Amino acid sequence: MSKNNPIGFVDSGVGGLTVVKAAQDQLPHEQFIFIGDTARMPYGPRPVQEVIDYTFQMAQFLLTAKHIKLLVIACNTATARALPQLQAQLPIPVIGVIVPGATAAAATTGNQKIGVIATQGTVTSGAYQDEIQAVNADVTIFQQAEPDFVQLAEANLAQAATTKDIVAQHLAPLTAQGIDTLVLGCTHFPLLAEAITAAVGPNVKLVDPGRETVRVIIDTLDQQALHTAVPHQHADDIFYTTKEPATFKAIATDWLARDTALDVRHLAIVGEGATQHLEEK
């Protein structure tokens, strides 16, 4: 494993692009390779072992075919379910998004009332509640599963006329609790940040765990001397999707706002059960 190798990102769909965008801004010379498992999203309602298996499949492809030097699980559900196993079994550093987001939320709140919106899998895991209260046991946490928000982001409907109304209706119970901090506990949700901000009002601070995660990536590169010695441009980044590439490319191009065309490729799901793996086609 060379320090000049790329950094890998995995997610259940397009949401992890929010982490990639923040990382592109702060790490301009690294090369990134991203997998969005759009064919099998959403991960939130899936059984725990299934999420673990899918995350391992993506990680193994990035390790064996792309020789990544560091893996970022740019998905809250996969972080909640698979991070400890990946950290124990992979020979490279593995970073998740929950601890950075939880730490930032605990430091942000003034009235000790924090809202968390996430997938059902992340909410059920209790990962954010555990990590936030490990930092500050006096915080009251209000969690809410928002699977519909994932679907809005995946369908590229962030700017649709009806989205703002849907988001406001869903978040009304959280605003009624008097929260002053809201954790966007799914990497899809920053794509809906405009509608979310309008729904909760200017006095509620949004915490984007993906952006906080980039600080951990930088710290890890510093500590393990893994910064590349061969500078890349982000035109070298590669994006894989397990579904058809057209919709993914449209969302990624819009969100990442790159000057050059994105290199978007199809990654096929091959085999069944224990033999299932990913292959570039």
C-alpha positions as CSV (number, residue, x, y, z in Angstrom):
1,M,0.0,0.0,0.0
2,S,1.5,3.3,-1.2
3,K,0.7,6.8,0.1
4,N,0.2,7.7,-3.5
5,N,-2.8,5.3,-3.8
6,P,-6.3,6.7,-3.9
7,I,-8.8,7.1,-1.0
8,G,-12.0,5.1,-1.3
9,F,-15.5,6.2,-0.3
10,V,-18.5,3.8,-0.1
11,D,-22.2,4.7,0.3
12,S,-25.6,3.2,-0.3
13,G,-26.4,5.7,-3.0
14,V,-25.6,9.3,-4.0
15,G,-25.6,10.7,-0.4
16,G,-21.9,10.0,0.1
17,L,-21.1,12.6,-2.6
18,T,-21.7,15.2,0.1
19,V,-18.6,13.8,1.9
20,V,-16.7,13.6,-1.3
21,K,-17.5,17.3,-2.1
22,A,-16.2,18.5,1.3
23,A,-13.1,16.3,0.8
24,Q,-12.4,17.6,-2.7
25,D,-12.4,21.1,-1.3
26,Q,-10.0,20.4,1.5
27,L,-7.8,17.7,-0.1
28,P,-7.2,19.0,-3.6
29,H,-4.3,16.7,-4.5
30,E,-5.7,13.3,-3.5
31,Q,-7.4,11.0,-5.8
32,F,-10.9,9.6,-4.8
33,I,-12.7,6.5,-5.9
34,F,-16.4,6.4,-4.9
35,I,-19.0,3.6,-5.0
36,G,-22.7,4.3,-4.6
37,D,-24.6,1.1,-4.2
38,T,-27.7,2.6,-5.9
39,A,-29.0,-0.8,-7.0
40,R,-29.5,-1.9,-3.4
41,M,-30.4,1.3,-1.7
42,P,-31.8,2.2,0.8
43,Y,-29.7,0.5,3.4
44,G,-31.8,1.8,6.3
45,P,-34.5,-0.9,6.4
46,R,-32.2,-3.8,5.5
47,P,-31.1,-6.4,8.1
48,V,-27.9,-5.7,9.9
49,Q,-25.9,-8.6,8.3
50,E,-27.0,-7.6,4.8
51,V,-25.6,-4.1,5.3
52,I,-22.4,-5.5,6.6
53,D,-22.1,-7.9,3.6
54,Y,-22.8,-5.1,1.1
55,T,-20.3,-2.8,2.7
56,F,-17.6,-5.5,2.7
57,Q,-18.2,-6.2,-1.0
58,M,-17.6,-2.5,-1.8
59,A,-14.5,-2.4,0.4
60,Q,-13.0,-5.5,-1.1
61,F,-13.4,-4.2,-4.6
62,L,-11.7,-1.0,-3.7
63,L,-8.9,-2.8,-1.9
64,T,-8.2,-5.5,-4.5
65,A,-9.0,-3.7,-7.8
66,K,-8.1,-0.1,-6.9
67,H,-5.6,-0.5,-4.1
68,I,-6.9,2.2,-1.9
69,K,-4.9,3.5,1.1
70,L,-7.8,4.6,3.3
71,L,-11.5,3.8,3.3
72,V,-14.3,6.3,4.2
73,I,-17.7,4.8,5.0
74,A,-19.7,7.7,3.7
75,C,-23.0,6.3,4.9
76,N,-24.4,6.5,8.4
77,T,-26.3,3.2,8.3
78,A,-23.2,1.3,7.1
79,T,-21.1,3.1,9.7
80,A,-23.5,2.1,12.4
81,R,-23.6,-1.5,11.3
82,A,-20.2,-2.3,9.8
83,L,-17.5,0.1,11.0
84,P,-16.1,-2.1,13.8
85,Q,-15.9,-5.2,11.6
86,L,-14.2,-3.3,8.8
87,Q,-11.7,-1.6,11.1
88,A,-10.8,-5.0,12.6
89,Q,-10.4,-6.9,9.3
90,L,-9.1,-4.4,6.7
91,P,-5.3,-3.7,6.5
92,I,-5.9,0.1,6.0
93,P,-7.4,2.9,8.1
94,V,-11.3,2.9,8.0
95,I,-13.2,6.0,9.0
96,G,-16.9,6.4,9.6
97,V,-19.2,9.4,9.8
98,I,-21.0,9.0,13.1
99,V,-18.4,9.9,15.7
100,P,-17.3,13.1,14.0
101,G,-20.9,14.2,13.7
102,A,-21.8,13.3,17.2
103,T,-18.8,15.1,18.6
104,A,-19.7,18.3,16.6
105,A,-23.3,18.1,17.7
106,A,-22.4,17.9,21.4
107,A,-20.1,20.9,21.0
108,T,-22.7,22.9,19.1
109,T,-25.8,22.7,21.3
110,G,-26.5,25.5,23.7
111,N,-29.8,24.4,25.2
112,Q,-28.8,20.7,25.4
113,K,-31.6,19.6,23.0
114,I,-30.4,17.9,19.8
115,G,-32.4,16.5,17.0
116,V,-31.1,13.6,14.8
117,I,-32.7,12.7,11.5
118,A,-31.4,9.5,9.9
119,T,-32.4,6.2,8.3
120,Q,-34.4,3.7,10.3
121,G,-31.3,1.5,10.6
122,T,-29.2,4.3,12.1
123,V,-32.0,5.4,14.5
124,T,-32.6,1.8,15.6
125,S,-28.8,1.3,16.2
126,G,-28.8,4.2,18.7
127,A,-25.3,5.1,17.5
128,Y,-25.8,8.8,17.5
129,Q,-27.5,8.8,20.9
130,D,-24.7,6.7,22.4
131,E,-21.9,8.8,20.9
132,I,-23.4,12.2,21.7
133,Q,-24.1,11.2,25.3
134,A,-20.6,9.8,25.7
135,V,-19.4,13.4,25.1
136,N,-22.2,15.1,27.1
137,A,-24.5,13.0,29.2
138,D,-26.8,16.0,29.9
139,V,-28.0,16.3,26.3
140,T,-31.6,15.3,25.4
141,I,-31.7,13.7,22.0
142,F,-34.8,13.5,19.8
143,Q,-34.3,11.0,16.9
144,Q,-36.5,10.6,13.8
145,A,-36.2,8.3,10.9
146,E,-36.7,10.0,7.5
147,P,-36.6,7.4,4.7
148,D,-38.6,9.7,2.5
149,F,-35.8,12.2,2.5
150,V,-33.4,9.6,1.1
151,Q,-35.8,8.9,-1.8
152,L,-36.1,12.6,-2.5
153,A,-32.4,13.0,-2.8
154,E,-31.9,9.9,-4.9
155,A,-34.6,11.1,-7.3
156,N,-32.8,14.4,-7.6
157,L,-35.9,16.3,-6.3
158,A,-34.1,18.6,-3.8
159,Q,-35.3,21.7,-5.8
160,A,-38.8,20.4,-6.6
161,A,-41.6,22.6,-5.6
162,T,-43.2,20.0,-3.3
163,T,-40.0,19.1,-1.4
164,K,-39.9,22.1,0.9
165,D,-43.5,21.4,2.0
166,I,-42.8,17.7,2.6
167,V,-39.7,18.4,4.6
168,A,-41.4,21.1,6.7
169,Q,-44.3,18.7,7.5
170,H,-41.9,15.9,8.5
171,L,-39.7,18.1,10.7
172,A,-42.5,19.9,12.6
173,P,-42.4,17.4,15.5
174,L,-38.7,18.1,16.1
175,T,-39.0,21.9,15.9
176,A,-41.8,21.6,18.5
177,Q,-39.3,20.0,20.9
178,G,-37.3,23.2,20.9
179,I,-34.1,21.7,19.5
180,D,-31.3,24.2,18.8
181,T,-29.1,21.6,16.9
182,L,-30.0,19.2,14.2
183,V,-27.7,16.3,13.0
184,L,-28.1,15.4,9.4
185,G,-27.6,11.8,10.2
186,C,-27.6,10.5,6.6
187,T,-25.2,11.7,4.0
188,H,-28.2,12.2,1.6
189,F,-29.6,14.9,3.8
190,P,-27.2,17.8,3.0
191,L,-28.6,17.6,-0.5
192,L,-31.8,18.8,1.1
193,A,-30.2,21.4,3.3
194,E,-32.0,24.4,1.8
195,A,-35.4,22.8,2.5
196,I,-34.3,21.6,6.0
197,T,-33.1,25.0,7.0
198,A,-36.3,26.6,5.9
199,A,-38.3,24.0,7.9
200,V,-36.4,24.3,11.2
201,G,-35.6,28.0,11.1
202,P,-32.5,30.1,11.5
203,N,-32.0,29.4,15.2
204,V,-31.4,25.7,14.7
205,K,-27.8,24.9,13.7
206,L,-27.3,22.0,11.2
207,V,-24.5,19.6,11.8
208,D,-23.2,17.8,8.7
209,P,-21.3,14.7,9.9
210,G,-19.8,14.3,6.4
211,R,-18.0,17.6,6.6
212,E,-16.8,16.9,10.1
213,T,-15.5,13.5,8.8
214,V,-13.1,15.3,6.5
215,R,-11.2,16.7,9.5
216,V,-10.7,13.1,10.7
217,I,-9.5,12.0,7.2
218,I,-6.9,14.9,7.2
219,D,-5.8,14.0,10.7
220,T,-5.4,10.3,9.7
221,L,-3.3,11.2,6.6
222,D,-1.2,13.5,8.8
223,Q,-0.6,10.9,11.6
224,Q,0.1,8.0,9.2
225,A,2.1,10.0,6.7
226,L,-0.3,9.1,3.9
227,H,-0.6,12.4,2.0
228,T,0.2,11.7,-1.6
229,A,3.5,12.8,-3.1
230,V,2.1,12.7,-6.6
231,P,-0.5,15.5,-6.8
232,H,-3.7,14.7,-8.6
233,Q,-6.5,16.9,-9.9
234,H,-10.0,15.8,-9.0
235,A,-10.6,15.2,-12.7
236,D,-8.8,11.9,-11.9
237,D,-11.6,10.8,-9.5
238,I,-13.7,7.8,-10.4
239,F,-17.3,7.2,-9.5
240,Y,-19.0,3.8,-9.6
241,T,-22.7,3.1,-9.4
242,T,-24.3,-0.4,-9.2
243,K,-27.3,0.8,-11.1
244,E,-27.5,2.7,-14.5
245,P,-25.1,5.6,-14.5
246,A,-27.3,8.3,-16.1
247,T,-29.3,9.5,-13.0
248,F,-26.2,9.1,-10.8
249,K,-24.1,11.2,-13.2
250,A,-26.7,13.9,-13.4
251,I,-26.9,14.3,-9.6
252,A,-23.1,14.0,-9.1
253,T,-22.3,16.5,-11.8
254,D,-24.8,19.0,-10.3
255,W,-23.7,18.5,-6.7
256,L,-20.0,18.4,-7.2
257,A,-20.0,21.3,-9.6
258,R,-16.8,20.1,-11.3
259,D,-15.5,21.9,-14.4
260,T,-14.7,18.6,-16.2
261,A,-16.9,15.7,-17.1
262,L,-17.1,13.1,-14.3
263,D,-15.8,9.6,-14.9
264,V,-18.9,7.5,-13.9
265,R,-18.7,3.8,-14.4
266,H,-21.0,0.8,-13.8
267,L,-20.1,-1.7,-11.1
268,A,-22.0,-5.0,-11.6
269,I,-23.3,-7.1,-8.7
270,V,-22.3,-10.7,-9.6
271,G,-23.3,-14.0,-8.0
272,E,-25.7,-14.8,-5.2
273,G,-25.5,-15.1,-1.4
274,A,-22.1,-15.7,0.0
275,T,-20.5,-15.6,-3.5
276,Q,-21.9,-12.2,-4.4
277,H,-19.2,-9.7,-5.3
278,L,-18.7,-6.5,-7.5
279,E,-17.1,-6.4,-10.9
280,E,-16.4,-3.5,-13.2
281,K,-18.2,-4.0,-16.5
